[in-house]
Amino acid sequence: MESVEGCSVVWLRDDLRLADNPAIRAAIDRGAGIVVLYLLDEESAGIRPLGSATKWWLHHSLVSLGDHIENLGGTLVLRRGAAEKEVPKLVDEIGAGAVFWNRRYGGPQRDVDAALKTSLRDGGLDARSFQGSLMHEPWTVTTGGGTPFKVFTPFWKACLEQGEPREPLPSPRTLDGVAGIRSDALDDWKLLPTAPDWSAGIAAEWTPGEAGAHQRLEDFIDDGLEDYADGRDIPAKNSTSRLSPYLRFGEISPFQIWHRVQHGQLSVAAKRNAPKFLREVGWREFNWNILFHSPELPTKNFRPEFDAFPWSEPSAAVLKAWQTGTTGIPLVDAGMRELWQTGYMHNRVRMVVASLLIKNLLIDWRIGEEWFWDCLVDADEANNPANWQWVAGSGADAAPYFRVFNPELQADKFDKSRAYQLRYIPELDTDDYPAPIVDLRASRAEALEAYEQVRNAGVPR
């Protein structure tokens, strides 16, 4: 253990890993003792508190990270409160000489970080931020006219034209930790559900932490990537990466995924599918690019024409049926039950359940986004609202207003054997299964009429 005076504080946020962590590498290169800090900040202005499922994930990820750090000779310090108060308080408490972190891209987070960087530097500290969670900084990928992209394909083409992302940084072999610094007890944060404890299904499905992330990547390469192009839309198959919660918490970086898939050992079939998969990693970058330029994305229509959309006031019974997977529409119900049981939902099914809520029930996309925010282990501030707005038609590169996913046709196409539906709805073929809460054909016609009002207000055909 090193002495406290002049040490470096590494402030972790959504980058709960030691490998390919530029902030940790900067602290190691600086050569003084290292204090690794995780601050649970739900108090700074504009910061969105975590949902229930992400709180569960965070708890277990911090346990894993703390063990990893301790094994390398360091200690993870836990604090809670507003960053503008708690980070300087820790700096003063230990006489730190530097604070390093990896950049965040949401508007309120950037405001917090910029103000802290200024105040720390004014106090004589070495305060620096690094690129750790996106392969392409949002301000570096713009149209020829210098404006943000609103369509994914040219955005991704521009990213690829920038060349290879940097290589991942190695994991540290040791950490010169600092002893004797006060840390909160993780259990005192009460991130885990207790009354009731609904997490058994999630715990059976996931292994949070850096090791779990890399194991998940290798499992996908072994069992999913070869069939990715054809299998990714089949919810009963294990053909998607399921890396999204690990990326959400930064337990693995997009740089690590890119280089493992592009340059690691793969079968011929896996290599053929690699560009298709990496394009989905690019969709994540696109959503964060949108959020960077439109910080109100979680609460405001990206396309202002949709402010005129005639949303219905949802009844409690209808909304509860959607939330609990009791709509009487099997593919939708299976997806909502998968979400409740595992904290996750297959992407194809996410589009279907969102379309039903928005276009068949005419319920505001923000209500669905909030439910997913609370229930998904991978809910983040860019992907969650951007994907809901994509389905609603109000977002960037959005689905056409006239596209209404028919859950019956989607089930026939992507779950013809009903393996996925029966997995989550054992009573599907019994009298216990409810009748549909909405007429799909009639409600589609009503949706198109409502969208026609918006189109006449300026939405292009």
PyMOL commands that set and color helices and strands:
alter all, ss='L'
color gray80, all
select helices_A, chain A and resi 22-30+52-71+83-94+107-122+138-140+152-161+186-189+200-205+210-223+225-231+244-248+254-263+268-293+304-308+316-324+330-342+347-360+365-375+383-392+407-414+419-424+440-456
alter helices_A, ss='H'
color red, helices_A
select strands_A, chain A and resi 8-12+34-40+76-80+98-102+126-130
alter strands_A, ss='S'
color yellow, strands_A
deselect
rebuild
show_as cartoon
